[in-house]
Amino acid sequence: MNDYEARVTLGAQASGQARVYQAGRDLYVNDRGNVAIPPTVFPLSQSGLAQGDFVGRDGEIERILSHLQSAGDSDSASSVLVLSGLGGIGKTELATRAAYIAAARDLFPGGGVYVDLRGYDALSDRSVYPHQVYSPVLKALGVDAIDPIPENVGPQFHAELEKRAAVKRPILIVLDNARDPEQVLSLIPNSRTHRTIVTSRNAIAPILPGATNVRLDVLSSSDALDLVKVKARRGLPSGSSLELARLCGYLPLALSIVGAILASDPELSAAELADELTQEEQRLEGLEHEDIAVRAAFERSYVRLNEIHAAAFRSLALSPGAELSVEAAAILLDTQRLRAKRALRHLLNCHLVEAGNGPGRWRMHDLVRLYAAEQAQRSDSKESRDAAQVRLVSYFSARAERAAEWTNAHPGEQQPDGFVDRASAMEWLAVEASNLVASAEISAELGESETSADLAASVVPYLINVADFPSALSVLFTGIEAAKRGGDPSRLSGGYNNLGIAYTSMRKYRDAVRWFNKSVALAHSLGDRDTEARALINLSGALRELVGVEASMEPLRRAMMIREENGEGDGFGLTNLGISLRESGNFQEAEKVLRRALEVHARNGARKAEASTLAQLGTTLMQRATRELSTSLLKAGANYLSAAIVAYRDVRDRQGEAMCFLNLGNALSLGSNPQGALEAYQSALQLFRDANDSHGQGTVMTAIGLTLVTQGDRGRGRSALKEAQQLLEPFDEPDRKQLIAQHLQSSE
């Protein structure tokens, strides 16, 4: 008898409240005086076990069977396998399915038994412990002569297992729904000849001697789709079924419920049910059928948390994005980092949070998050929830501002919330981008207008660099509306300017010009000469692309005058002037201006502007080399383009890097290095594909096609040119389209 069993028995006797219940020859003692429910125990050979609707988990099944097939080997490194995971993840179904297959293959001639330990029943006093199951397990294994003295049944159980081990007749014990290691330890066979499968929502494997843990994840999208269809008992359109699976978070329990709902209502379509589940606030309510509910599955884990861990669980639902760092969690929980880390670790062990996509990052399953949000609304005041979110978005705003400084500045003295270098700042922006976008929206909802606008200003340059234009536009319009509500014209003018930059990067120059003009006018009315000059420079660039070089010069001159009035040099203005001079064919003057701009950018640490200037300088030298037939200029141009690629990579500007690879390919092609050119073009093509830039892809495919045709590979060349033709169809590119048509015609 273990310590727990002794405490139960002695406690019942000492209280005078002990009640003895007899079922056959099995005794059940409950020290609380409640009616004891007999444990669920039956032989694995029982007909019908795990022959129902089981879908997927092929990899996990193979892993379990590999573990079970070593039964009878007393030298096996592990005789205990723990299947752990979130409530509703399908642990019981997987364990019983694997046990059924093992029994069918006659892997356990000594017999097998299933025990439900009821560790997560709604009433905690229904949990089952070893002293309650020794006798039923022995009977399930075919032992009839059970010792009538309760204290002797445990030793009899283990003696029987040793007997079967001695004659190489291994048995399999499935211990389902274990919450407490005490429920399991005394039931594990002493001999490694036998095998034990334990399922638990808690991370109990490290406490069980020699146990191997298999942590279950949600189903794959294809398996989730199959499960819904199998449970629905009818054919379903794949599109709406996949949407149902997504709304269920690919959780087997939720998938089974929606399948059962569809099976019970033949008139209900998958699309209609998906529409019902779209509203997050009512999704858990919709994931109920008969007496089965996703909410109830989570409830059984939540109610077993202590007050501190329960509060942490509820607070994590207030996070703006899907993932959260330990530092952000500490801000949200208003506690020390170490305490937040320990709370997260406990919730991880309870499978209420999951490890995120990097060290020190955490996430919640979508449905668990909805449940946690429900509990937060029920248990925590709106004031406390709002205060937690304000703390978090303020933290994100301050950190984002520090990170953004590294894009086009060289931060001097770093604040405590700063970054040691550009690489760490860019990596933080990459990891936290979705949280920053969501934080801007939450800030606006909370009435924190300044924070919303500042978050937009900080994260948008990064979003533009990685070509995430939908997110950039979304957060910009959120920030602009917040600035309007907050009556902050200065931030509003900056928002208009950033919106113009976004549209310029999207090649929507007409829209860009409109927003730049709004920024210029508002900044001028405020006397904000710095923002006015920046917007004018950006307006110049958009006009150059939309109308031509001449139209770009007037706003550029105005910007340069403002800078001179303030006694400032302007590297950005010089870069734009150099571009205009290059496009006018004045290559030598453009080179001089761009070199001056490069000095200013390098001195200020404006890395993205430096990348752009290096690219323009390389392109200028290439064009000059073509005119002057100079090999040395061509080589110098290629070197500048290579340096620009490194600089663009530093600030994670995919499109800028792609354009440099394209121009580098052109330089190599002109330098009679077609193979090197094609390699550079392929690098550009991949970057444009990553950025979903059809125009860029079409431009590169044109260059690839022309290079291949020139090299005599007409088949591949024509194929590339035809693809370029399709990609460029939506764009106003008459010259390039005509060039493609001519080469296609001439290569027939």
N, C-alpha and C positions, 0 to 999 in steps of 0.2 A: 504494500500500500504506500503510495507516495504522500508527500506532506499535505497536498491539497485534499486528498481523500481522507486522510486522518483528521484534518480540521473539520471537514464536513460531518464525519461520523461522530466525533467527540462533541462538536458544537450542537448537534441535534440531540445527543443524549443529555448533555448538561442543561439545555434549555427546557427540557421536559416537553418540547413541542414536536418531538420526532414522530413521524408517521411512517408506517411500513406498508407498502403496497405490494401485492403479489400478483404476478402475471405468469401463470404456469409455475415454474420453479424459480423465476427471476425476481429479485428483490430490488426495489427502488426507494431510496430514502431522500427526502427533501427537507433540509434543515429550516425552511421558512414556513413549513406547515401547509404549503400549497400542494394541489394535486399534481403528482409527477406523471409526465407523459412518457410512455415507453419510448426508448430510442428507436430510430429507423435503422434497421440492420437487415440485410438480406444477402444471399449468396450471389456471386457474380454470374453463376450459371443460370440464374433465374431468367426465364424466357421473356423476351421483349426488351431487355436492357439495351439502351442506346441504339435501338434500331429505327429511331424516328428521323426527323428532318435535320440532318447534320450536313453542313456545307462548309467547304474550305478547310483551312488549318492543316494542309498537307504537310508543310514543313514541321509544324509542331508535333503532328501525329508520328512522323518518322523519327523525330528526336525522342519522343516518349517510348516508342516501340524499341528503338535501339537500346534505351536504358533497360527496358523490361526483358529484352531477349538475352541479357546476360544473367538472368535469374538462374540460380543453381551454382553460380560461380562465387565461391566464398571469398575470393580475392578481389571482388569487384570494389572499385574505389568508392562507390556510392550506392547505397541501397534505398535511399529516400529521395524522391523527386517532389518538389513543391511547385505547384502551379499557382502563381499569384497574379493579382490584377484587380482592377476596378470592379465594383459590383455591376453585374450585367455584362461582363466581358466574355462570359461563356466558359468559365473554369470547370463547372460541374459537367457540362455537356462534353467538353474535351476529355476530361478524365474518364468519364464513363464510356465514351466512344472508344478510347484507346484500350480500356480494360476489356470491353466487349471483343475487340479485334484480337487482343492477346489471348483471351479465353478461347476464342474460335480457333486459334492456332495451337491450342493445347500447350501454351508456354508455362502454365502453372498446374501441373498434375496434382499438387497438394491441395488445390482449391483456391477460392478467392472470396472476398467478402467486401461489401460496401457498407459504410457507416456514415450517417449524417450527424455531424457534431453540433449542428444548430447554433454555431457561434454568433450568428448575426440575426437570430430571430428577434422579432419586435420585443418580446419579453426576455430579458437577459437571463432570468432564472430557468429558462428552458434549455440553456446550453448543456451539452452532454460531456461527461468526463469519463475516464477509463473505467472506474469501478462500476459504472452503469452498463458498460457494453462487453465486459469480459465474457459473461455468460451467454448473451445473444450471439456474440462472435463465435464462440466455441460451438454453439448449436448450428450456426450457419456453415461451419466447417465439418459438420457431421458428427460431432461429439455429443453423445447422449447422457453419459454419466457425469453430471456437473456436481462438484463438491457443494454440499448444502451450507457450508460455513462461508460467508461472504469474503472473509479475509484470505481464504485459501484459493479463491477463484482466479485471482491475478497470477499467482505462481503456477496454477494449473494451465492457464492460457499460455504462458511462456514455455512451460514444459512441453506442451503439445507442439508448439512451433519448433522446439529443439528436436523433438522426435522426428518430425518431417524433414528437417534440415539434414539429420543424420542419414536418412535414406534417400537424399537428393530429390525430395518432393517439394519444390518451392511453392509458396503461396503468395498471393497478391492481396494487399489490404488497401482499399481506397478510403481515406479519411477526408470527408467532404466538409466544407464550411468551418474550418478551424480558425478561431480568433486568437486563442490563447495557447502558447506552447504546452501548457499543463494538460490541455485536452489531448495532446498527441504523444508526448514523450513516453508515457508508460505503455503505449500501444505499439511502439516501434519494435519489431523483432530484434532480438540480440544477434541473431545470425545474419550475415550478409547474403546468405542463400536466398532469403525471401526479399520481396520488393514492397515498398509502400509509396503510394501516391497521396499527397496532401494538397488540398486546395484551400487558399486563404486570401482574404483581402489585405492582410497585414504581411509585412516582410519578416516572416518568422523563420525562414530557412537558415539564417546564420546561427540561430539558437538550437536548431536540431542537429545532432551529431552527424557529420558527414553528408548533410543534405545538399542536393543540387537544386538551384532555383531556376524556374522558367517563368519569366515575367511576360504575361500576355498583352498584346496590343490589340487595337481594333482590327476589323477585317479589311482586306484590300477592297478597292472599289468593285472589282469584278465579283469577288465572293459575296460582298454585301448585296449586290444586285441579284445574284443567284438566290440568296437566302430570302429576300423579299418575295421573289417569284415563287419559290417553293412553299413558303408559308401562305401566300395568297391563294394557292391552288388554282391559279389561272394565268394565262399569258398577259404580260404587261408591256407597254411601250418602254423601250430602254431609256429614252430621254427623261420621262417623268419618274421612272423607277430610280434612276441615278440621282435625281434631285431629292427624292425621298431618302435615299441612302445618305446623301450629304447632310440633309437636315437632321438625320439620326446620328450624325457623327460616326457612322459605320460601326456603332455599338450593337453587338448581337441582340441584346435584350430589346432595344428600341426597334431594331429591324424586324424582330419576330412579332412585336406588338403591331406595327403598321401592316405587316403581312396578315396577321390575324384579323385586323380591322377590315382589310380588303376582302378577306375570305368570308367574313360574316355579313358583308353588305355588297352583294354582286353589282348593285347599281352604282356604287361609289367608284370613281375612276382614280387612278394613281395621281393624275394631275390635280384633281379636286382635293385629295387628301394632302398633297404637297402644299397646295395653296392654304389649307387650314393650318398647317404647321409653320408657315412662313413667319408669322408674328412671334418673335422670341418670347414675349411676355406670356404667351399662352401655349407655348410649345410643349412644356412638360405636362400640362393638363391634357393635351391631345395624345400624349404617349401613354395612354391607359387603355386596358381592355379587360373586361371582367374584373378579376381580382389581381391582375398583374399591372404594375406601374413602374416606370423608370424612377419616378420621384421616390417611391417607397424603397427601391434598391439603394439609392443614395442615402436615404434617411437612416438606414440601419448602420451605416458607417459614421455618419455625422453625429448621431446621438451618443456615440461612444467616445467622442473627443472631450477633453477637459475644457474648462472655460477659456484658457489662453489659446489653445489650438483651435477651438471653435471660432473665436474672435478673429484669429489670423485667417482661417478658411473663408469667413464671410468678407473680410477686407480685401482679399485677393481678387474677388469678383469685381472690385471697383477699378482694377487696372484697365487702362485705355486700350491696350492691344492684346495679342494672343500670348505673348511671352513677357516675362519680367525678370530683371536681374535681382540679385540679393540686395544690392544697394537701393534700388527702387522699392523693393518690398519693405525694407527698413523704413524708408520715408513714408510709405503708405501706412504701415503699422505703427508709425511714430515710436520706434524702438531702436535699440542698438543693432548694428549689423549682425553681431554674433547671435543675438536672440532671434532675429529674423531668420537667420540661416538654420538655426536649430528647429524653429517652428516649421519651416519649409521641409526640412529633412523628415520630421515626424509625419507631416501630411503626405510626403512621398512614400513613406513606409506603409501608410494607410491607403495608398493608391488613390488619394484624392487630388494630388497634383502629380505632374510628370516632369521628368527632366526635359529641358528645352534643347535648342539646337546648338548649344555651346556650353562651355564650363560656366557654372554659376548662374545658369538661366533656367527658368521654370515656366511651366504652362499648365493650364487646366483643360480637360476635355470640354468641348463646347456645352454639352448638356450638364456637366458638373458645374460649370460656370453659371449657367442659368439657375441651377438649384441654389448655389451659393448666394447669388444675387437675391433670390427669393428670401433666403434666411436673413440676409442683411437688411432688407426692407422690413422684415418682421421683427427683428431683434434690435436694430440700431437706429437711432434717430436720424432724420434727414440732415440735421445740422452736423452730426458727427461724420456722416458719409460725405457730405460736401466738403467738410474741412479736410478729410483725408485726401480727396481728389485735388483740392486746391494745393495742398502740400506737394503732391506728386507732379502736377503739371508745372508748378513753379520750379521744381527741381529740374524737370526736363527742359524747360525754357532756358534756365541759366546754363545748363550743360550744353545745350544746342548752340547757344550764342558763342560759347567758348570754342566749340568744335568748328563752327562756321568761320571763325576768324582765320583759321588755317588755310582756307581756300584761296583767298586773295589778300592775305596780309601776313606779316611776320610778327606774331604776338610777342610783346616784350616780356614784362614781368607777369608770370602766370598766376592766376588766382588759385585758391585751394581746389576749386572745382574745374580747373583747367586740364590741359593735356600736355604731355611731355614733348610730343612731336606731331608732325602732320599725319604720319601713318596711323597713330593711335586715334587721332581725331576722326580721320576718315573711316576707320574701322568701327568706331562707336556710332557714327552716323549711319553706316550700313546696317548695323545690328538693330539700332533703335528707330529707324526711319518710320516704320508703321506705327510705333508708339507715339512718335512726335506728331504725325498727321492726325491720329486719333485724339491726342492731347489738345491740339488746336481746336478741334470741334467741341471737346468737353469744356475747354476754357470758355468758349463762346456761350455754351449752354449755362455755365455757372455765372455768367456775367463778368468774367475776368477778361475784358476786352483787350487790354494791353498785352496780357500774356498770350492770347490767341494770335494777335497780330505779330508779336515778336517771334513766336514759334514758326509762323508761316515764313517770315523773313529769313529765319535761320535755316530751315530745312529745305526750302525750295531750291537754292543753288545745288544742293546735293541731288535732289530728285531730278533736276534738269540734266545734271551730269550723267546720271544713270538712265536717262531717257524714260523715266516714269512720269510721263506727262499727265495722265489722268489724275494721279495723286497730287502732282504739282498744282494743277488747275483747281482741284477740289479744295486744297488747303489755302490757296491764294484767295479764292472767293470767300472762304470762311473768314480769313483774316481781314479782308476788305470790309465785309459786313460788320465784323466786330469793331473795326476802327470807326466806321460810320456811327454805330450805336454808341460808342464811347466818346464821340465828338473829338476825334484825334486826327486832324487833317494832315499832320506831318507823317504819321504812320500810313495814312491813306495814300498819300502821294508816293511813298516808297512801295506800297502794295501795287499801285498802278504800274510803276516802273518794272517791278518784278514780273507782273503779268505780261507786260510787253516782251520781256526777255524770254519767258516761256513760249509765247507765240512765235517769236523769232526762231527759237530752237526747233519748233515744229514746222518751220517754213511757211507759217501763216502770216506773211509780212503785212498784209492789209490790216489784220486785227492788231498786230504788234504796233503799227504806226498809230492807230487810234488810241491805244492805251498809253503809249509814250507821250502823245500830245496832251492827254489828260494829266499825266504826271508833271509835264513841263509847266502847264498852265497853273496847276494847283501849287507847285513848288514856288513858282514866280510870285504868285499872290501872297504867299507866306514869307517871302524874302529868304527862302531856303535855297541859297545859291549852290550849295554842294549837290543836293538832290536834283536841282534844275540842270546842272552841268552833266551829271551822270545820265539823266534821262535824254538830254540832247545828244550825247555821244551814242547812246543806244538807238535813238531815233535816226541818227545818221546812218548807222549800219543797216537798219531795216529799210530805209529809203534807197540805199545803194542797191539792195537786192531786188526791191520792188520796181524802182523806176530807173536807176542808173547812177553813175558816179556824180554827175553834176548836181542832181537833186540832193545828194548827201552832204555837199560841201557847206551849205549855209548853216544848218544846225551845228555842224562840227566847228565852224568858225566861231559861232556864238559860245559854244562850250569852252573853247580854248581862251576866248576873251575873259570869260568868268574866272577861269583858273588863273590867268595872268593878273587879273584885278586883285585876287587874293594872295598873289605872290607865290603860287604853287605851280609846280610842273605837273603834267598829267600824262602818265604813261598810257592810260586807256585812250585818250584823245590822240596821242602820237601813233598808237597802233592803228587806229581807224584811219588816220591821215595816210599812214604808210600803205594800207590796203587800197585806199582810193587812188594813190599815186601809182601803185602797181597795176591796178585795173585800167588806169589811163595810159599804160605803156611806158611810164617814166620810171624805169626799173632802178636806175642808179640813185635817183633822189629818194625813191621808196626805200632802198636799202639803207641809206643814211638815217632816215627817220625811224625805221624799224630798229636799227641798232641803238639809237638813243632811247627808244621806248623800252628795249630789252634791259638796258642799264637801270632805268627807273623801276621796272617790275622786279628785277633781281634784288635791288636795294631794299624795296618795300616788302619783299617776300610774297608778292602777288603771283602765286604759282600758276594758277589757271591762265591769267593774262600773259604770263611768261610763256606758257605752252602755246597759246594762240600766236604770240609774236614770233616765237621760234618757227612755227609752222608757216607763217606768212613770209618770214625771211627766207626759209628754205624754198618756198614756192617762187619767190621773187628771183632768187639766184638760178633756179631751174629755167624760168622763162628767159632770163637774160642769157643763160648758157645756150639755149635753143637759138636765140637770135644771133649770138656771137660765135656759135659753134665751138664753145669752150668746154673742154673735158674737165678742167680744174674747177670751174664754176659749178658744173653739174655735180661733181663729187662733193663740193662744199655744201651745195643745196641738200644733197642726200644726208649729209652729216647733221645739218640743222633739223631736218625732218626726223631723224632718229632721236635727237635730243628732245624734240617736241613730243614724241611718243612716250618717252620716259616721264616727262612733265605731266602730260595728260593722264597717264596711268597713276601718278601720285595723287591726283585729285579725283580719280575714278570717272573721268569724262570719256564715256565709251564712244560717242559720236566723234569727238575731237580726235581721239586715238585712231578711229577708223579712217577718218579723212586723211590723217598723216600717213597711214599705211597705203592708202590709195595713191597719194601723191608720191610716196616713196617708190611704189611700184612703177609709176610713170617715169620717175627719174632713172630707175634701173633699166626700164625698157629703152629709154633714150640712150642709155649707156651700153646698149647691146648686151644686156644680161636678162634675156627673156625668162629664164628659169627663176632667177631671183625676183623678177617682177611678178611672176605668177604666184610665188610664195607670199609676197607682200599683199597681193590682191586677195588671196584666200584668207589672210588674217583680217583684212578689212571687211570682207564679206561676212565672216563669222561674227564680228563685232556689230555690224549693221543688223544681222539677224537677231542677235541678242537684244538689240534695242528696238526690234520690230520696225525698222526704218526701211520701208519699201523703196523710197527714192534712192537712198544710199545703196541698197542692194542692186537696184537697176543700173546705177552709175558704175558700180564695180563690175557687174556682169558684162556691161558694154566693153570695159577695158580688157576683161579676160577674153571675151569673144574676139576682139580686134587683134590681141596678141596671138591667140591660137591660129587665127586665119593667116596672119602675117608669117607665122612659123610653118605654114603648110598643113596644119591640122584642121582642115575645113569642116569635117564632120562635127567635132566637139566645138569648134568656133561658132558654127551656125546655130548649134543647140544653145550655146550661151547667149548669143545675140537675140535669139527668139525669146528666151526667158527674160532678157533685159527689156525687150519690146513690151512684154506683158506687164512687167513691174512698173514701167514708166508710163503706161497708158493713162493713168489718172492725172499726170503732172504736165504742166506747160513747159515742155522741153522740145521745141521744134527743131533746133539745130542737132541735138543728139539723136532724136528720132529719125531725122533725115539721114544722118550718118549711118545709123544702123540699117536703114532700108537700103541704102546704096551698097553696103558691104554684103547684105543678104542677097541682093540681086546679082552682084558681080561674082559671088562665090557659088552660084547655081551650076 
